Amino acid sequence: MSLTIDSPPNAAALMHSLRDIGYELDTALADIIDNSITAGASEVHITFETDPVTKVAILDNGDGMSRDELIKAMTIGSKSPLIERSTKDLGRFGLGLKTASFSQCKRLTVVTRQFDQTWAMCWDLDQVTKSNCWDLIQLGDDAMVEIYQFDQLEDTGTLVVWEICDRLQGDGNRSNDNHVLQKFDNAEKYLGLIFHRFLDKSPSSVSNLDIVINGRAISYVDPFFRHKPATQVHNLETIKYKDVYIKVQGYTLPHHTKCTKEEYDKYSLGSYRDSQGFYVYRANRLLIAGDWFRLAAKSDLTSLTRIEIDLPNNFDSEWHIDIKKSHAKPPEQMRDQLKQYIDTYIQGSKRVYNSKGYRHKGDVTPLWHQYTNKNLRSYQINKDYPLISQFMEGLDVRQTSQLKQILILIEESFPVDQLYVDYASSPKEFKTKHTDEELEELALSYLENFSNIGFEISDITLLLEKNAPFSDYSRDWESYLKTSKE
C-alpha cells in the first residue's frame, strides 16, 4: 500500500541555500524592479548608505499590495511558472523578491501601501536559523515608522529594504565603502541596458519609467545604437513557433572609426567583439545581451552584428529562462532558423570590416605589404616605398645589407598578439590618423629628399598622392609644397 508523506523542507537550510543561486547586485536589483514594473510603477528610487552600516531601499509608486498579497509575495515559491500570466508580468517562479534580496542581505523587509492601509513584513535569516521555522514577521506601527526610507512611501507603492548586507559589503569595514560604490556604479549601467525600453522617453517607448539611484536618474543605453545614422537596420523578420510569430531584427553597428570615444565606450558594452550576438527580450525587458547560443563563434569580423528577438512571457519553459532571468536557451525547433538569420545578418559586419581592409586604392603604394604563404599570413615593410628606396640608393652594399636586416628585425618583432588584444578591447585608444602637423612635417621631408636628387614639385606632389599615408587625406599638397619652398 502506497503512502503520501508530507515532507516540508528544512527552513534554515533552504533559506540559506537560496542565497547562492548566483545573483550579483545588478541582477538582484533588476529582479526587484521587475516587480515594480509589473505593479505599474512609473518611478523606482534606489537609495543606499554605507555609514555606519550598509542599507539599501528600493521604493516604487506602483499599485501596492493588500495584506494577503504581501504574505503571498513573501512566501517562498508563491507563484507557479506554469500558470498563465498577464503579458506585462515580468515574474516567473515567485522567488525573485526573496532570492534576489537574500543574495545581498540577511534581513529583508517589505512595506506596502494600498487603499490607506500599510503593511510591513520581514524575513530575518538569523531568526530563521535560530528557530528553524518559517517565521515571517509582521511589523507593528511603531516598528514600521523606524524602517529605512519609510517616510518616502507615497499614497500607494512598495518599499523593499535590505539590512545586514553581509554579501554586499563583506566584513562591513569602512574600507569597503568604495567597493560598494563601484558595485552600484556597475549596477547603474546594467539597469540602463536591461530596462532601456522602459527608460526611453521617445514616442516609441513602452513605458514612462524613471529609475533613480541616490537622487541621480539612470540614463538608458540602446544596444542597437539606433539613433546613429551609420547603424545599418536590416529587414524585420519573423519565426513562427507554436502558432506565435516571434520578431527578429538584425543590426550592423557602425565601425568604431565612425564613433566618438564617448559613443564607443557607451554602446560597445565593454567591447564590440564580446557583445555581438542575440539580444533576447521578454515583455520588453532585456534578458540576454550578446549570445550566439553556440550557433556561431564570436569573431572580429562579425563583431558589429546584434540581433533583437522579442519573446512573449509564456515561452519561459521553451527558452529555459532561469530564476535570475539572465540565462536562456532557444528550443531545438528554432535553432536552424536562428542560424539562418545569423548567416544573413553577419554579412553586414563582414562588409564593413572588409572595406576597412582596403583603404589604399588603385596604384597607391602602401608602406606595408601583406603576404600569404602556405595559409600563413605575414606583413613586410615595402622596400619600394619612395622614402625607403630613395634612402637605400645612397647606401653602399654593406649599409644596404645592414638596413635590410634592421627592417627584417622590425617585421619579425611586430607585436601581433599584443596588438590584437589591445585593439579588440580598446580600439578607440589607438591612434589611426595623423595630425596636420605630422603630415606636413613628413611632406617636408619628401620635399627635401627628392628636391636634392632633381625632382620637381609636381613630381613630389604625385608621389604624395600615390603613397600612404598622404593618399588617405584630401589636400592640395602641391600648393603646400610651393608655399613651403618659397
Buried (B, 14 or more C-beta within 10 A) or exposed (E): EEEEEEEEEEBBEBBBEBBEBEBBBBBBBBBBBBBBBBBBBBBBBBBBBBEEEBBBBBBBBBBBBEBEBBBEBBBBEBBEBEEEBEEBBBBBBBBBBBBBBBBBBBBBBBBBBBEEEBBBBBBBBEBBBEEEEBEBBBBEEEBBEEBBBBEEBEEBBBBBBBBBBBBBBEEBEEEBBEEBEEBBEEBBBBBBBBBBBBBBEEEEBEBEBBBBBEEEEBEBBBBBBEEBEEBBEBEEBEBEBEEEEBEBBBBBBBBBBBBEEEBBEBBBBEBBBBBBBBBBBBBBBBBBBBBBBEBBEBBBBBBBBBBBBBBEBBBBEBBEBBBBBBBBBBBEEBBEBBBEBBEBBBBBBBBBBEEEEEEBEEEBBBEEBEEEEEEEEEEBBBEEBBBBEBBBEEEEEEEBEEBBEEBEEEBEEBEEEEEEEEBBBBBBEEEEEBEEEEBBEBBBEBBEBBBEEEBEBEEBBBBBBBBBBBBBBEBEBBEBBBEEEE
